């Protein structure tokens, strides 16, 4: 008895959707965090400036993911 074959081909590598990396939690994906500027002998805070996020090193993506 002859076996009937199907002609439908299955893709070997289906189109995969690129996974976006999760944003870094401390900086929210921007790569910058607010750093308090302190001046004087008593080290009183006078304002804030942008600083490099030390968790992701300015990349903006979660390093654990």
N, C-alpha and C positions, 0 to 999 in steps of 0.2 A: 504494500500500500504506500503510495507516494505522500510525502509530507508537504503541506502547502506553506509556502514562505510568504511573509509580508514584505512589502517594499517600502514601508514607512521607516525613515531613518530617525534615530534619536540623536540630538546634538551631543557631542562629546564634552564640550565646555559651554554650558548654558551662560547666557549673558548675565554677568553678576553686577549688581548695583554697588558702586563704590561706597564703602562705609565711611561716613564723615567722623573724624576723631572728636571725642567729647571735649568741650571747652574746659579750660582750667578753672577750678573753683575759686581760688583767691582773687584772680584778676578778671574773671568773667570772660576770658577769651581775648582780652585786649593786649595782654603782655605787660601792662603797666599797673602799678598799685600806688596809692597815695602814701607818701612818706611825710611824717611831721617834721617840720624844720624847727629846731630849738636854738635859742640864742641866749647869751648872757651867762653870768656865773651861776644863777639858779636854774639854768636850762629851761626857761619858760618857752612854751610853744607860741610861735608867731604866725604860722601858716602851714600850708602843705605844698608839696611838689610831686611830680611824677617820678617814680622810681621803677627799676626793672623788677619784674616778678621773679623771685628766687625759686618758686616751685617749678615753673615751666621755662625759666631763663628767657623770657620774652617771646617765646614761640606762640603762646596762646592756646596750646592743646594740652590735654591732660596727660602727663608723662606715665601714669599708671595704666592707661588704656591701651 
